[in-house]
Amino acid sequence: MPHVSLDEIEQATHRALVATGPDRGGRPLARAVRVAESTGNRICGLYYLESYCTVADGRIDGSSSRW
């Protein structure tokens, strides 16, 4: 299995979020995915990236502290 750095995970996650729309919350969410992956909590990390990118119900909002 190839090794992917945490920096690469965060950057790729942010690019995916910006490309699919929820860019206002993209930076904090990309950071959260990085942290989840760094601690082995994959269920909250890349595992859900596709779901994060397809959210259309307003859960991702960079102007709010709640998601």
PQR file of N, CA, C, O and H, with PARSE charges and radii, in Angstrom:
ATOM      1  N   MET A   1       0.846  -1.165   0.000 -0.4000 1.5000
ATOM      2  CA  MET A   1       0.000   0.000   0.000 -0.0000 2.0000
ATOM      3  C   MET A   1       0.900   1.238   0.000  0.5500 1.7000
ATOM      4  O   MET A   1       1.862   1.298   0.765 -0.5500 1.4000
ATOM      5  N   PRO A   2       0.596   2.233  -0.854 -0.5600 1.5000
ATOM      6  CA  PRO A   2       1.428   3.431  -0.892  0.2800 2.0000
ATOM      7  C   PRO A   2       1.233   4.278   0.365  0.5500 1.7000
ATOM      8  O   PRO A   2       0.156   4.303   0.962 -0.5500 1.4000
ATOM      9  N   HIS A   3       2.294   4.962   0.742 -0.4000 1.5000
ATOM     10  CA  HIS A   3       2.240   5.863   1.890 -0.0000 2.0000
ATOM     11  C   HIS A   3       1.806   7.249   1.412  0.5500 1.7000
ATOM     12  O   HIS A   3       2.348   7.772   0.439 -0.5500 1.4000
ATOM     13  H   HIS A   3       3.168   4.941   0.258  0.4000 1.0000
ATOM     14  N   VAL A   4       0.842   7.831   2.091 -0.4000 1.5000
ATOM     15  CA  VAL A   4       0.377   9.180   1.792 -0.0000 2.0000
ATOM     16  C   VAL A   4       0.564   9.994   3.065  0.5500 1.7000
ATOM     17  O   VAL A   4       0.106   9.603   4.138 -0.5500 1.4000
ATOM     18  H   VAL A   4       0.401   7.405   2.882  0.4000 1.0000
ATOM     19  N   SER A   5       1.241  11.129   2.934 -0.4000 1.5000
ATOM     20  CA  SER A   5       1.512  11.948   4.117 -0.0000 2.0000
ATOM     21  C   SER A   5       0.244  12.659   4.589  0.5500 1.7000
ATOM     22  O   SER A   5      -0.719  12.804   3.836 -0.5500 1.4000
ATOM     23  H   SER A   5       1.613  11.447   2.062  0.4000 1.0000
ATOM     24  N   LEU A   6       0.261  13.092   5.831 -0.4000 1.5000
ATOM     25  CA  LEU A   6      -0.870  13.846   6.377 -0.0000 2.0000
ATOM     26  C   LEU A   6      -1.058  15.166   5.641  0.5500 1.7000
ATOM     27  O   LEU A   6      -2.189  15.614   5.450 -0.5500 1.4000
ATOM     28  H   LEU A   6       1.043  12.974   6.443  0.4000 1.0000
ATOM     29  N   ASP A   7       0.035  15.786   5.229 -0.4000 1.5000
ATOM     30  CA  ASP A   7      -0.066  17.016   4.435 -0.0000 2.0000
ATOM     31  C   ASP A   7      -0.812  16.747   3.124  0.5500 1.7000
ATOM     32  O   ASP A   7      -1.684  17.520   2.727 -0.5500 1.4000
ATOM     33  H   ASP A   7       0.953  15.422   5.384  0.4000 1.0000
ATOM     34  N   GLU A   8      -0.457  15.638   2.457 -0.4000 1.5000
ATOM     35  CA  GLU A   8      -1.122  15.278   1.207 -0.0000 2.0000
ATOM     36  C   GLU A   8      -2.606  14.994   1.431  0.5500 1.7000
ATOM     37  O   GLU A   8      -3.445  15.378   0.617 -0.5500 1.4000
ATOM     38  H   GLU A   8       0.251  15.010   2.780  0.4000 1.0000
ATOM     39  N   ILE A   9      -2.925  14.325   2.530 -0.4000 1.5000
ATOM     40  CA  ILE A   9      -4.326  14.041   2.853 -0.0000 2.0000
ATOM     41  C   ILE A   9      -5.097  15.340   3.035  0.5500 1.7000
ATOM     42  O   ILE A   9      -6.180  15.508   2.476 -0.5500 1.4000
ATOM     43  H   ILE A   9      -2.243  14.013   3.192  0.4000 1.0000
ATOM     44  N   GLU A  10      -4.542  16.253   3.813 -0.4000 1.5000
ATOM     45  CA  GLU A  10      -5.230  17.523   4.072 -0.0000 2.0000
ATOM     46  C   GLU A  10      -5.389  18.335   2.791  0.5500 1.7000
ATOM     47  O   GLU A  10      -6.462  18.880   2.532 -0.5500 1.4000
ATOM     48  H   GLU A  10      -3.662  16.117   4.268  0.4000 1.0000
ATOM     49  N   GLN A  11      -4.339  18.419   1.997 -0.4000 1.5000
ATOM     50  CA  GLN A  11      -4.394  19.206   0.766 -0.0000 2.0000
ATOM     51  C   GLN A  11      -5.380  18.609  -0.237  0.5500 1.7000
ATOM     52  O   GLN A  11      -6.164  19.338  -0.844 -0.5500 1.4000
ATOM     53  H   GLN A  11      -3.468  17.976   2.208  0.4000 1.0000
ATOM     54  N   ALA A  12      -5.344  17.306  -0.411 -0.4000 1.5000
ATOM     55  CA  ALA A  12      -6.255  16.656  -1.351 -0.0000 2.0000
ATOM     56  C   ALA A  12      -7.699  16.760  -0.877  0.5500 1.7000
ATOM     57  O   ALA A  12      -8.610  16.942  -1.685 -0.5500 1.4000
ATOM     58  H   ALA A  12      -4.707  16.714   0.083  0.4000 1.0000
ATOM     59  N   THR A  13      -7.907  16.646   0.429 -0.4000 1.5000
ATOM     60  CA  THR A  13      -9.255  16.784   0.980 -0.0000 2.0000
ATOM     61  C   THR A  13      -9.784  18.184   0.722  0.5500 1.7000
ATOM     62  O   THR A  13     -10.929  18.351   0.301 -0.5500 1.4000
ATOM     63  H   THR A  13      -7.167  16.499   1.085  0.4000 1.0000
ATOM     64  N   HIS A  14      -8.957  19.192   0.972 -0.4000 1.5000
ATOM     65  CA  HIS A  14      -9.385  20.570   0.740 -0.0000 2.0000
ATOM     66  C   HIS A  14      -9.697  20.801  -0.735  0.5500 1.7000
ATOM     67  O   HIS A  14     -10.707  21.426  -1.060 -0.5500 1.4000
ATOM     68  H   HIS A  14      -8.027  19.057   1.315  0.4000 1.0000
ATOM     69  N   ARG A  15      -8.854  20.310  -1.621 -0.4000 1.5000
ATOM     70  CA  ARG A  15      -9.104  20.478  -3.064 -0.0000 2.0000
ATOM     71  C   ARG A  15     -10.429  19.821  -3.454  0.5500 1.7000
ATOM     72  O   ARG A  15     -11.195  20.389  -4.232 -0.5500 1.4000
ATOM     73  H   ARG A  15      -8.034  19.803  -1.357  0.4000 1.0000
ATOM     74  N   ALA A  16     -10.699  18.641  -2.925 -0.4000 1.5000
ATOM     75  CA  ALA A  16     -11.956  17.945  -3.245 -0.0000 2.0000
ATOM     76  C   ALA A  16     -13.156  18.728  -2.734  0.5500 1.7000
ATOM     77  O   ALA A  16     -14.163  18.843  -3.433 -0.5500 1.4000
ATOM     78  H   ALA A  16     -10.076  18.180  -2.293  0.4000 1.0000
ATOM     79  N   LEU A  17     -13.061  19.266  -1.531 -0.4000 1.5000
ATOM     80  CA  LEU A  17     -14.170  20.037  -0.971 -0.0000 2.0000
ATOM     81  C   LEU A  17     -14.419  21.312  -1.755  0.5500 1.7000
ATOM     82  O   LEU A  17     -15.568  21.662  -2.023 -0.5500 1.4000
ATOM     83  H   LEU A  17     -12.243  19.173  -0.963  0.4000 1.0000
ATOM     84  N   VAL A  18     -13.362  22.005  -2.121 -0.4000 1.5000
ATOM     85  CA  VAL A  18     -13.507  23.243  -2.901 -0.0000 2.0000
ATOM     86  C   VAL A  18     -14.103  22.925  -4.276  0.5500 1.7000
ATOM     87  O   VAL A  18     -14.948  23.669  -4.773 -0.5500 1.4000
ATOM     88  H   VAL A  18     -12.428  21.720  -1.903  0.4000 1.0000
ATOM     89  N   ALA A  19     -13.672  21.838  -4.879 -0.4000 1.5000
ATOM     90  CA  ALA A  19     -14.154  21.472  -6.213 -0.0000 2.0000
ATOM     91  C   ALA A  19     -15.626  21.068  -6.213  0.5500 1.7000
ATOM     92  O   ALA A  19     -16.298  21.180  -7.238 -0.5500 1.4000
ATOM     93  H   ALA A  19     -12.986  21.233  -4.475  0.4000 1.0000
ATOM     94  N   THR A  20     -16.123  20.605  -5.088 -0.4000 1.5000
ATOM     95  CA  THR A  20     -17.504  20.122  -5.043 -0.0000 2.0000
ATOM     96  C   THR A  20     -18.456  21.073  -4.352  0.5500 1.7000
ATOM     97  O   THR A  20     -19.653  20.796  -4.279 -0.5500 1.4000
ATOM     98  H   THR A  20     -15.577  20.514  -4.255  0.4000 1.0000
ATOM     99  N   GLY A  21     -17.953  22.194  -3.838 -0.4000 1.5000
ATOM    100  CA  GLY A  21     -18.873  23.201  -3.355 -0.0000 2.0000
ATOM    101  C   GLY A  21     -18.758  23.708  -1.941  0.5500 1.7000
ATOM    102  O   GLY A  21     -18.809  24.923  -1.750 -0.5500 1.4000
ATOM    103  H   GLY A  21     -16.981  22.419  -3.897  0.4000 1.0000
ATOM    104  N   PRO A  22     -18.604  22.865  -0.929 -0.5600 1.5000
ATOM    105  CA  PRO A  22     -18.631  23.414   0.440  0.2800 2.0000
ATOM    106  C   PRO A  22     -17.311  24.054   0.839  0.5500 1.7000
ATOM    107  O   PRO A  22     -16.723  23.697   1.859 -0.5500 1.4000
ATOM    108  N   ASP A  23     -16.844  25.010   0.022 -0.4000 1.5000
ATOM    109  CA  ASP A  23     -15.513  25.568   0.233 -0.0000 2.0000
ATOM    110  C   ASP A  23     -15.395  26.441   1.467  0.5500 1.7000
ATOM    111  O   ASP A  23     -14.296  26.568   2.007 -0.5500 1.4000
ATOM    112  H   ASP A  23     -17.322  25.301  -0.807  0.4000 1.0000
ATOM    113  N   ARG A  24     -16.483  27.053   1.945 -0.4000 1.5000
ATOM    114  CA  ARG A  24     -16.376  27.895   3.140 -0.0000 2.0000
ATOM    115  C   ARG A  24     -15.982  27.063   4.356  0.5500 1.7000
ATOM    116  O   ARG A  24     -15.308  27.570   5.253 -0.5500 1.4000
ATOM    117  H   ARG A  24     -17.376  26.950   1.506  0.4000 1.0000
ATOM    118  N   GLY A  25     -16.382  25.821   4.401 -0.4000 1.5000
ATOM    119  CA  GLY A  25     -16.029  24.956   5.515 -0.0000 2.0000
ATOM    120  C   GLY A  25     -14.937  23.971   5.157  0.5500 1.7000
ATOM    121  O   GLY A  25     -14.607  23.083   5.943 -0.5500 1.4000
ATOM    122  H   GLY A  25     -16.929  25.409   3.673  0.4000 1.0000
ATOM    123  N   GLY A  26     -14.379  24.130   3.969 -0.4000 1.5000
ATOM    124  CA  GLY A  26     -13.408  23.158   3.480 -0.0000 2.0000
ATOM    125  C   GLY A  26     -12.120  23.084   4.266  0.5500 1.7000
ATOM    126  O   GLY A  26     -11.604  21.994   4.514 -0.5500 1.4000
ATOM    127  H   GLY A  26     -14.648  24.851   3.330  0.4000 1.0000
ATOM    128  N   ARG A  27     -11.597  24.220   4.659 -0.4000 1.5000
ATOM    129  CA  ARG A  27     -10.312  24.215   5.372 -0.0000 2.0000
ATOM    130  C   ARG A  27     -10.428  23.535   6.736  0.5500 1.7000
ATOM    131  O   ARG A  27      -9.614  22.663   7.038 -0.5500 1.4000
ATOM    132  H   ARG A  27     -12.016  25.105   4.459  0.4000 1.0000
ATOM    133  N   PRO A  28     -11.412  23.899   7.576 -0.5600 1.5000
ATOM    134  CA  PRO A  28     -11.524  23.209   8.872  0.2800 2.0000
ATOM    135  C   PRO A  28     -11.852  21.721   8.724  0.5500 1.7000
ATOM    136  O   PRO A  28     -11.379  20.895   9.504 -0.5500 1.4000
ATOM    137  N   LEU A  29     -12.651  21.393   7.735 -0.4000 1.5000
ATOM    138  CA  LEU A  29     -13.000  19.987   7.551 -0.0000 2.0000
ATOM    139  C   LEU A  29     -11.795  19.199   7.048  0.5500 1.7000
ATOM    140  O   LEU A  29     -11.582  18.060   7.465 -0.5500 1.4000
ATOM    141  H   LEU A  29     -13.035  22.064   7.101  0.4000 1.0000
ATOM    142  N   ALA A  30     -11.008  19.792   6.160 -0.4000 1.5000
ATOM    143  CA  ALA A  30      -9.788  19.133   5.690 -0.0000 2.0000
ATOM    144  C   ALA A  30      -8.841  18.878   6.856  0.5500 1.7000
ATOM    145  O   ALA A  30      -8.207  17.825   6.929 -0.5500 1.4000
ATOM    146  H   ALA A  30     -11.181  20.717   5.822  0.4000 1.0000
ATOM    147  N   ARG A  31      -8.747  19.834   7.759 -0.4000 1.5000
ATOM    148  CA  ARG A  31      -7.906  19.681   8.958 -0.0000 2.0000
ATOM    149  C   ARG A  31      -8.459  18.564   9.848  0.5500 1.7000
ATOM    150  O   ARG A  31      -7.694  17.770  10.394 -0.5500 1.4000
ATOM    151  H   ARG A  31      -9.262  20.689   7.699  0.4000 1.0000
ATOM    152  N   ALA A  32      -9.775  18.505   9.992 -0.4000 1.5000
ATOM    153  CA  ALA A  32     -10.393  17.466  10.817 -0.0000 2.0000
ATOM    154  C   ALA A  32     -10.155  16.075  10.228  0.5500 1.7000
ATOM    155  O   ALA A  32      -9.934  15.117  10.968 -0.5500 1.4000
ATOM    156  H   ALA A  32     -10.397  19.151   9.548  0.4000 1.0000
ATOM    157  N   VAL A  33     -10.201  15.963   8.906 -0.4000 1.5000
ATOM    158  CA  VAL A  33      -9.905  14.678   8.253 -0.0000 2.0000
ATOM    159  C   VAL A  33      -8.457  14.297   8.520  0.5500 1.7000
ATOM    160  O   VAL A  33      -8.163  13.135   8.803 -0.5500 1.4000
ATOM    161  H   VAL A  33     -10.380  16.742   8.304  0.4000 1.0000
ATOM    162  N   ARG A  34      -7.564  15.252   8.435 -0.4000 1.5000
ATOM    163  CA  ARG A  34      -6.146  14.996   8.724 -0.0000 2.0000
ATOM    164  C   ARG A  34      -5.968  14.467  10.148  0.5500 1.7000
ATOM    165  O   ARG A  34      -5.280  13.469  10.366 -0.5500 1.4000
ATOM    166  H   ARG A  34      -7.803  16.195   8.206  0.4000 1.0000
ATOM    167  N   VAL A  35      -6.588  15.140  11.106 -0.4000 1.5000
ATOM    168  CA  VAL A  35      -6.470  14.729  12.508 -0.0000 2.0000
ATOM    169  C   VAL A  35      -7.054  13.335  12.702  0.5500 1.7000
ATOM    170  O   VAL A  35      -6.461  12.501  13.387 -0.5500 1.4000
ATOM    171  H   VAL A  35      -7.147  15.951  10.928  0.4000 1.0000
ATOM    172  N   ALA A  36      -8.200  13.085  12.109 -0.4000 1.5000
ATOM    173  CA  ALA A  36      -8.819  11.761  12.239 -0.0000 2.0000
ATOM    174  C   ALA A  36      -7.899  10.685  11.689  0.5500 1.7000
ATOM    175  O   ALA A  36      -7.710   9.647  12.323 -0.5500 1.4000
ATOM    176  H   ALA A  36      -8.682  13.762  11.553  0.4000 1.0000
ATOM    177  N   GLU A  37      -7.327  10.921  10.522 -0.4000 1.5000
ATOM    178  CA  GLU A  37      -6.410   9.941   9.932 -0.0000 2.0000
ATOM    179  C   GLU A  37      -5.152   9.773  10.773  0.5500 1.7000
ATOM    180  O   GLU A  37      -4.625   8.666  10.881 -0.5500 1.4000
ATOM    181  H   GLU A  37      -7.480  11.764  10.007  0.4000 1.0000
ATOM    182  N   SER A  38      -4.664  10.861  11.372 -0.4000 1.5000
ATOM    183  CA  SER A  38      -3.425  10.776  12.160 -0.0000 2.0000
ATOM    184  C   SER A  38      -3.604   9.969  13.439  0.5500 1.7000
ATOM    185  O   SER A  38      -2.643   9.417  13.972 -0.5500 1.4000
ATOM    186  H   SER A  38      -5.092  11.760  11.284  0.4000 1.0000
ATOM    187  N   THR A  39      -4.832   9.904  13.924 -0.4000 1.5000
ATOM    188  CA  THR A  39      -5.098   9.156  15.157 -0.0000 2.0000
ATOM    189  C   THR A  39      -5.673   7.770  14.890  0.5500 1.7000
ATOM    190  O   THR A  39      -5.997   7.032  15.821 -0.5500 1.4000
ATOM    191  H   THR A  39      -5.614  10.353  13.490  0.4000 1.0000
ATOM    192  N   GLY A  40      -5.798   7.422  13.609 -0.4000 1.5000
ATOM    193  CA  GLY A  40      -6.327   6.110  13.256 -0.0000 2.0000
ATOM    194  C   GLY A  40      -7.848   6.051  13.252  0.5500 1.7000
ATOM    195  O   GLY A  40      -8.421   4.967  13.137 -0.5500 1.4000
ATOM    196  H   GLY A  40      -5.534   8.021  12.853  0.4000 1.0000
ATOM    197  N   ASN A  41      -8.505   7.185  13.375 -0.4000 1.5000
ATOM    198  CA  ASN A  41      -9.964   7.243  13.368 -0.0000 2.0000
ATOM    199  C   ASN A  41     -10.451   7.389  11.931  0.5500 1.7000
ATOM    200  O   ASN A  41     -10.972   8.434  11.543 -0.5500 1.4000
ATOM    201  H   ASN A  41      -8.040   8.065  13.469  0.4000 1.0000
ATOM    202  N   ARG A  42     -10.277   6.348  11.160 -0.4000 1.5000
ATOM    203  CA  ARG A  42     -10.567   6.411   9.728 -0.0000 2.0000
ATOM    204  C   ARG A  42     -12.054   6.580   9.426  0.5500 1.7000
ATOM    205  O   ARG A  42     -12.406   7.103   8.369 -0.5500 1.4000
ATOM    206  H   ARG A  42      -9.854   5.498  11.474  0.4000 1.0000
ATOM    207  N   ILE A  43     -12.910   6.160  10.304 -0.4000 1.5000
ATOM    208  CA  ILE A  43     -14.342   6.287  10.068 -0.0000 2.0000
ATOM    209  C   ILE A  43     -14.765   7.753   9.966  0.5500 1.7000
ATOM    210  O   ILE A  43     -15.781   8.057   9.341 -0.5500 1.4000
ATOM    211  H   ILE A  43     -12.624   5.735  11.163  0.4000 1.0000
ATOM    212  N   CYS A  44     -14.000   8.664  10.571 -0.4000 1.5000
ATOM    213  CA  CYS A  44     -14.301  10.101  10.475 -0.0000 2.0000
ATOM    214  C   CYS A  44     -13.351  10.802   9.521  0.5500 1.7000
ATOM    215  O   CYS A  44     -13.416  12.021   9.364 -0.5500 1.4000
ATOM    216  H   CYS A  44     -13.174   8.418  11.078  0.4000 1.0000
ATOM    217  N   GLY A  45     -12.485  10.057   8.895 -0.4000 1.5000
ATOM    218  CA  GLY A  45     -11.500  10.646   8.007 -0.0000 2.0000
ATOM    219  C   GLY A  45     -11.850  10.465   6.545  0.5500 1.7000
ATOM    220  O   GLY A  45     -12.941  10.823   6.102 -0.5500 1.4000
ATOM    221  H   GLY A  45     -12.432   9.067   9.023  0.4000 1.0000
ATOM    222  N   LEU A  46     -10.909   9.905   5.802 -0.4000 1.5000
ATOM    223  CA  LEU A  46     -11.095   9.738   4.364 -0.0000 2.0000
ATOM    224  C   LEU A  46     -12.265   8.832   4.016  0.5500 1.7000
ATOM    225  O   LEU A  46     -12.825   8.932   2.924 -0.5500 1.4000
ATOM    226  H   LEU A  46     -10.022   9.615   6.162  0.4000 1.0000
ATOM    227  N   TYR A  47     -12.629   7.967   4.913 -0.4000 1.5000
ATOM    228  CA  TYR A  47     -13.752   7.057   4.681 -0.0000 2.0000
ATOM    229  C   TYR A  47     -15.013   7.836   4.293  0.5500 1.7000
ATOM    230  O   TYR A  47     -15.796   7.373   3.463 -0.5500 1.4000
ATOM    231  H   TYR A  47     -12.173   7.885   5.800  0.4000 1.0000
ATOM    232  N   TYR A  48     -15.207   8.991   4.878 -0.4000 1.5000
ATOM    233  CA  TYR A  48     -16.396   9.790   4.625 -0.0000 2.0000
ATOM    234  C   TYR A  48     -16.178  10.950   3.657  0.5500 1.7000
ATOM    235  O   TYR A  48     -17.081  11.767   3.479 -0.5500 1.4000
ATOM    236  H   TYR A  48     -14.571   9.367   5.552  0.4000 1.0000
ATOM    237  N   LEU A  49     -15.028  11.046   3.039 -0.4000 1.5000
ATOM    238  CA  LEU A  49     -14.753  12.185   2.167 -0.0000 2.0000
ATOM    239  C   LEU A  49     -15.793  12.321   1.058  0.5500 1.7000
ATOM    240  O   LEU A  49     -16.251  13.429   0.779 -0.5500 1.4000
ATOM    241  H   LEU A  49     -14.294  10.383   3.183  0.4000 1.0000
ATOM    242  N   GLU A  50     -16.165  11.236   0.436 -0.4000 1.5000
ATOM    243  CA  GLU A  50     -17.179  11.321  -0.624 -0.0000 2.0000
ATOM    244  C   GLU A  50     -18.479  11.895  -0.078  0.5500 1.7000
ATOM    245  O   GLU A  50     -19.119  12.726  -0.723 -0.5500 1.4000
ATOM    246  H   GLU A  50     -15.794  10.336   0.663  0.4000 1.0000
ATOM    247  N   SER A  51     -18.860  11.457   1.091 -0.4000 1.5000
ATOM    248  CA  SER A  51     -20.079  11.970   1.710 -0.0000 2.0000
ATOM    249  C   SER A  51     -19.948  13.458   2.015  0.5500 1.7000
ATOM    250  O   SER A  51     -20.879  14.227   1.778 -0.5500 1.4000
ATOM    251  H   SER A  51     -18.341  10.782   1.615  0.4000 1.0000
ATOM    252  N   TYR A  52     -18.789  13.864   2.541 -0.4000 1.5000
ATOM    253  CA  TYR A  52     -18.569  15.282   2.831 -0.0000 2.0000
ATOM    254  C   TYR A  52     -18.691  16.116   1.554  0.5500 1.7000
ATOM    255  O   TYR A  52     -19.200  17.236   1.586 -0.5500 1.4000
ATOM    256  H   TYR A  52     -18.032  13.239   2.733  0.4000 1.0000
ATOM    257  N   CYS A  53     -18.230  15.576   0.454 -0.4000 1.5000
ATOM    258  CA  CYS A  53     -18.247  16.309  -0.813 -0.0000 2.0000
ATOM    259  C   CYS A  53     -19.636  16.383  -1.437  0.5500 1.7000
ATOM    260  O   CYS A  53     -19.889  17.251  -2.273 -0.5500 1.4000
ATOM    261  H   CYS A  53     -17.816  14.666   0.429  0.4000 1.0000
ATOM    262  N   THR A  54     -20.519  15.506  -1.052 -0.4000 1.5000
ATOM    263  CA  THR A  54     -21.848  15.497  -1.660 -0.0000 2.0000
ATOM    264  C   THR A  54     -22.923  16.058  -0.738  0.5500 1.7000
ATOM    265  O   THR A  54     -24.109  15.995  -1.061 -0.5500 1.4000
ATOM    266  H   THR A  54     -20.314  14.802  -0.373  0.4000 1.0000
ATOM    267  N   VAL A  55     -22.526  16.599   0.390 -0.4000 1.5000
ATOM    268  CA  VAL A  55     -23.497  17.169   1.319 -0.0000 2.0000
ATOM    269  C   VAL A  55     -24.208  18.339   0.665  0.5500 1.7000
ATOM    270  O   VAL A  55     -23.579  19.278   0.175 -0.5500 1.4000
ATOM    271  H   VAL A  55     -21.563  16.650   0.652  0.4000 1.0000
ATOM    272  N   ALA A  56     -25.521  18.264   0.666 -0.4000 1.5000
ATOM    273  CA  ALA A  56     -26.303  19.340   0.066 -0.0000 2.0000
ATOM    274  C   ALA A  56     -27.295  19.928   1.054  0.5500 1.7000
ATOM    275  O   ALA A  56     -28.132  20.750   0.680 -0.5500 1.4000
ATOM    276  H   ALA A  56     -26.032  17.502   1.064  0.4000 1.0000
ATOM    277  N   ASP A  57     -27.209  19.519   2.304 -0.4000 1.5000
ATOM    278  CA  ASP A  57     -28.217  19.954   3.268 -0.0000 2.0000
ATOM    279  C   ASP A  57     -27.715  21.022   4.225  0.5500 1.7000
ATOM    280  O   ASP A  57     -28.373  21.305   5.227 -0.5500 1.4000
ATOM    281  H   ASP A  57     -26.529  18.852   2.608  0.4000 1.0000
ATOM    282  N   GLY A  58     -26.564  21.621   3.939 -0.4000 1.5000
ATOM    283  CA  GLY A  58     -26.075  22.726   4.754 -0.0000 2.0000
ATOM    284  C   GLY A  58     -25.277  22.334   5.977  0.5500 1.7000
ATOM    285  O   GLY A  58     -24.975  23.200   6.798 -0.5500 1.4000
ATOM    286  H   GLY A  58     -26.030  21.391   3.126  0.4000 1.0000
ATOM    287  N   ARG A  59     -24.919  21.074   6.141 -0.4000 1.5000
ATOM    288  CA  ARG A  59     -24.149  20.673   7.320 -0.0000 2.0000
ATOM    289  C   ARG A  59     -22.773  21.294   7.350  0.5500 1.7000
ATOM    290  O   ARG A  59     -22.234  21.543   8.428 -0.5500 1.4000
ATOM    291  H   ARG A  59     -25.163  20.370   5.474  0.4000 1.0000
ATOM    292  N   ILE A  60     -22.193  21.549   6.200 -0.4000 1.5000
ATOM    293  CA  ILE A  60     -20.860  22.141   6.146 -0.0000 2.0000
ATOM    294  C   ILE A  60     -21.017  23.635   5.938  0.5500 1.7000
ATOM    295  O   ILE A  60     -21.417  24.081   4.863 -0.5500 1.4000
ATOM    296  H   ILE A  60     -22.631  21.347   5.324  0.4000 1.0000
ATOM    297  N   ASP A  61     -20.705  24.400   6.960 -0.4000 1.5000
ATOM    298  CA  ASP A  61     -20.864  25.853   6.911 -0.0000 2.0000
ATOM    299  C   ASP A  61     -19.735  26.487   7.687  0.5500 1.7000
ATOM    300  O   ASP A  61     -19.704  26.425   8.916 -0.5500 1.4000
ATOM    301  H   ASP A  61     -20.380  24.037   7.834  0.4000 1.0000
ATOM    302  N   GLY A  62     -18.813  27.092   6.979 -0.4000 1.5000
ATOM    303  CA  GLY A  62     -17.633  27.679   7.601 -0.0000 2.0000
ATOM    304  C   GLY A  62     -17.935  28.863   8.492  0.5500 1.7000
ATOM    305  O   GLY A  62     -17.068  29.291   9.254 -0.5500 1.4000
ATOM    306  H   GLY A  62     -18.838  27.142   5.980  0.4000 1.0000
ATOM    307  N   SER A  63     -19.141  29.406   8.420 -0.4000 1.5000
ATOM    308  CA  SER A  63     -19.484  30.543   9.262 -0.0000 2.0000
ATOM    309  C   SER A  63     -20.033  30.108  10.605  0.5500 1.7000
ATOM    310  O   SER A  63     -20.364  30.953  11.438 -0.5500 1.4000
ATOM    311  H   SER A  63     -19.845  29.058   7.801  0.4000 1.0000
ATOM    312  N   SER A  64     -20.136  28.825  10.832 -0.4000 1.5000
ATOM    313  CA  SER A  64     -20.705  28.298  12.057 -0.0000 2.0000
ATOM    314  C   SER A  64     -19.703  27.389  12.735  0.5500 1.7000
ATOM    315  O   SER A  64     -18.871  26.775  12.068 -0.5500 1.4000
ATOM    316  H   SER A  64     -19.867  28.138  10.156  0.4000 1.0000
ATOM    317  N   SER A  65     -19.770  27.297  14.046 -0.4000 1.5000
ATOM    318  CA  SER A  65     -18.889  26.363  14.757 -0.0000 2.0000
ATOM    319  C   SER A  65     -19.500  24.967  14.774  0.5500 1.7000
ATOM    320  O   SER A  65     -18.853  24.014  15.208 -0.5500 1.4000
ATOM    321  H   SER A  65     -20.445  27.796  14.588  0.4000 1.0000
ATOM    322  N   ARG A  66     -20.722  24.838  14.313 -0.4000 1.5000
ATOM    323  CA  ARG A  66     -21.402  23.535  14.268 -0.0000 2.0000
ATOM    324  C   ARG A  66     -21.482  23.042  12.834  0.5500 1.7000
ATOM    325  O   ARG A  66     -21.658  23.832  11.907 -0.5500 1.4000
ATOM    326  H   ARG A  66     -21.248  25.613  13.961  0.4000 1.0000
ATOM    327  N   TRP A  67     -21.350  21.709  12.652 -0.4000 1.5000
ATOM    328  CA  TRP A  67     -21.501  21.116  11.334 -0.0000 2.0000
ATOM    329  C   TRP A  67     -22.671  20.226  11.433  0.5500 1.7000
ATOM    330  O   TRP A  67     -23.041  19.581  10.452 -0.5500 1.4000
ATOM    331  H   TRP A  67     -21.206  21.067  13.406  0.4000 1.0000
TER
END
